[in-house]
Amino acid sequence: MNTNYERLSVLVVDDDPKIRRLVATHLGRVGFEVQLASTGEEAIHKASLHQPQAVVLDIAMPGIDGFETLTRLREWYTDPVIILSATDQESEKVRALDLGADDYVTKPIGSEELAARIRAAIRRVDRLSKPEESYDSIVEIGSVKIDLGARLVYRDGDEVRLTRTEYDLLRTLAINAGKVLTHRQLLQAVWGPEYGEETEYLRTFVKQLRRKLEDDPSRPKRILTEPGVGYRLIVGP
């Protein structure tokens, strides 16, 4: 991953030529190298050809829509995908996050905020791609074991496959086991200091962690919700 954010390569995907030009102009002014695509098919082709360090993706497009494009990208593309959509419905945000989006922003959005969101997503991926900090502890959560040194998670002795965001959220809860972490604390620890109000992100990823780690995800005993406040990880036998 290239951490020179001033020369970050971004693929902007939108069927509206005015929006493509506007976003490209704004990002170009702050130093991004911008590729453009008008359809999902073109986006997949250009992403495979140019390997951008982030994709900014619209949802409503002719042919394959943004959700299908995202699904196909996530079969092999591991860098950030940021949804830029005219729809502000929570169900759409949750669906995009479930499919592997790193962020979801709505139009219109200021150029500085969009650039900041892209940089935050890249920083998060960079951080997660580096070796774990000098932790050598094992956190036990019933039948679940989190090896912080190796960045691995096991359940009943079998490795559990987590996305980078799922792992970073679990890690944050694990190193603060027993403590209540507020929504803002978790969002800023996992997504970056630009975040704090996107509680639907936490609901989505906590649900995914519970599905993978809890015996009964509908009645969690390990990743507990503190209503109106945040979440707490309970460790022990």
KAWOMO-V394773 format. One record per residue. N is the residue number from 1. RES is the residue in one letter. SS is DSSP state (H for helix, E for strand, L for the rest). NEAR is the number of other ideal C-beta (glycine too) atoms within 8 Angstrom. Layout:
n = {N | N}
res = {RES | RES}
ss = {SS | SS}
near = {NEAR | NEAR}
This chain:
n = {1 | 2 | 3 | 4 | 5 | 6 | 7 | 8 | 9 | 10 | 11 | 12 | 13 | 14 | 15 | 16 | 17 | 18 | 19 | 20 | 21 | 22 | 23 | 24 | 25 | 26 | 27 | 28 | 29 | 30 | 31 | 32 | 33 | 34 | 35 | 36 | 37 | 38 | 39 | 40 | 41 | 42 | 43 | 44 | 45 | 46 | 47 | 48 | 49 | 50 | 51 | 52 | 53 | 54 | 55 | 56 | 57 | 58 | 59 | 60 | 61 | 62 | 63 | 64 | 65 | 66 | 67 | 68 | 69 | 70 | 71 | 72 | 73 | 74 | 75 | 76 | 77 | 78 | 79 | 80 | 81 | 82 | 83 | 84 | 85 | 86 | 87 | 88 | 89 | 90 | 91 | 92 | 93 | 94 | 95 | 96 | 97 | 98 | 99 | 100 | 101 | 102 | 103 | 104 | 105 | 106 | 107 | 108 | 109 | 110 | 111 | 112 | 113 | 114 | 115 | 116 | 117 | 118 | 119 | 120 | 121 | 122 | 123 | 124 | 125 | 126 | 127 | 128 | 129 | 130 | 131 | 132 | 133 | 134 | 135 | 136 | 137 | 138 | 139 | 140 | 141 | 142 | 143 | 144 | 145 | 146 | 147 | 148 | 149 | 150 | 151 | 152 | 153 | 154 | 155 | 156 | 157 | 158 | 159 | 160 | 161 | 162 | 163 | 164 | 165 | 166 | 167 | 168 | 169 | 170 | 171 | 172 | 173 | 174 | 175 | 176 | 177 | 178 | 179 | 180 | 181 | 182 | 183 | 184 | 185 | 186 | 187 | 188 | 189 | 190 | 191 | 192 | 193 | 194 | 195 | 196 | 197 | 198 | 199 | 200 | 201 | 202 | 203 | 204 | 205 | 206 | 207 | 208 | 209 | 210 | 211 | 212 | 213 | 214 | 215 | 216 | 217 | 218 | 219 | 220 | 221 | 222 | 223 | 224 | 225 | 226 | 227 | 228 | 229 | 230 | 231 | 232 | 233 | 234 | 235 | 236 | 237}
res = {M | N | T | N | Y | E | R | L | S | V | L | V | V | D | D | D | P | K | I | R | R | L | V | A | T | H | L | G | R | V | G | F | E | V | Q | L | A | S | T | G | E | E | A | I | H | K | A | S | L | H | Q | P | Q | A | V | V | L | D | I | A | M | P | G | I | D | G | F | E | T | L | T | R | L | R | E | W | Y | T | D | P | V | I | I | L | S | A | T | D | Q | E | S | E | K | V | R | A | L | D | L | G | A | D | D | Y | V | T | K | P | I | G | S | E | E | L | A | A | R | I | R | A | A | I | R | R | V | D | R | L | S | K | P | E | E | S | Y | D | S | I | V | E | I | G | S | V | K | I | D | L | G | A | R | L | V | Y | R | D | G | D | E | V | R | L | T | R | T | E | Y | D | L | L | R | T | L | A | I | N | A | G | K | V | L | T | H | R | Q | L | L | Q | A | V | W | G | P | E | Y | G | E | E | T | E | Y | L | R | T | F | V | K | Q | L | R | R | K | L | E | D | D | P | S | R | P | K | R | I | L | T | E | P | G | V | G | Y | R | L | I | V | G | P}
ss = {L | L | L | L | H | H | H | L | E | E | E | E | E | L | L | L | H | H | H | H | H | H | H | H | H | H | H | H | H | L | L | L | E | E | E | E | E | L | L | H | H | H | H | H | H | H | H | H | H | H | L | L | L | E | E | E | E | L | L | L | L | L | L | L | L | H | H | H | H | H | H | H | H | L | L | L | L | L | L | E | E | E | E | E | E | L | L | L | L | H | H | H | H | H | H | H | H | H | L | L | L | L | E | E | E | E | L | L | L | L | H | H | H | H | H | H | H | H | H | H | H | H | H | H | H | H | H | H | H | L | L | L | L | L | L | L | L | E | E | E | E | L | L | E | E | E | E | L | L | L | L | E | E | E | E | L | L | E | E | L | L | L | L | H | H | H | H | H | H | H | H | H | H | H | L | L | L | L | L | E | E | E | H | H | H | H | H | H | H | H | L | L | L | L | L | L | L | L | H | H | H | H | H | H | H | H | H | H | H | H | H | H | H | L | L | L | H | H | H | L | L | L | E | E | E | E | L | L | L | E | E | E | E | L | L | E | L}
near = {8 | 7 | 6 | 6 | 7 | 6 | 9 | 15 | 13 | 15 | 16 | 13 | 17 | 12 | 8 | 7 | 6 | 6 | 10 | 12 | 8 | 8 | 15 | 11 | 8 | 11 | 15 | 10 | 7 | 10 | 7 | 12 | 8 | 11 | 11 | 9 | 11 | 10 | 12 | 14 | 8 | 10 | 15 | 11 | 9 | 12 | 13 | 7 | 6 | 8 | 7 | 12 | 11 | 15 | 15 | 13 | 14 | 13 | 13 | 9 | 15 | 4 | 7 | 9 | 10 | 15 | 10 | 9 | 15 | 15 | 10 | 10 | 14 | 10 | 6 | 6 | 9 | 4 | 11 | 13 | 14 | 16 | 15 | 13 | 15 | 6 | 8 | 5 | 6 | 6 | 6 | 12 | 12 | 11 | 9 | 15 | 13 | 8 | 10 | 11 | 12 | 10 | 11 | 11 | 12 | 9 | 8 | 3 | 9 | 6 | 11 | 7 | 10 | 15 | 12 | 9 | 12 | 16 | 10 | 14 | 14 | 16 | 9 | 16 | 14 | 10 | 8 | 9 | 7 | 6 | 2 | 9 | 3 | 4 | 8 | 5 | 6 | 7 | 11 | 10 | 14 | 9 | 6 | 12 | 10 | 13 | 10 | 14 | 8 | 6 | 8 | 7 | 13 | 11 | 11 | 5 | 4 | 6 | 6 | 10 | 3 | 10 | 7 | 10 | 10 | 12 | 12 | 13 | 14 | 14 | 11 | 12 | 14 | 13 | 9 | 9 | 10 | 7 | 6 | 8 | 12 | 8 | 10 | 7 | 9 | 15 | 15 | 11 | 8 | 11 | 11 | 10 | 5 | 8 | 11 | 7 | 5 | 9 | 8 | 10 | 12 | 14 | 9 | 11 | 12 | 12 | 9 | 11 | 13 | 11 | 8 | 9 | 13 | 11 | 5 | 7 | 8 | 4 | 6 | 11 | 9 | 12 | 14 | 10 | 7 | 9 | 4 | 3 | 7 | 11 | 13 | 12 | 14 | 11 | 10 | 6 | 3}
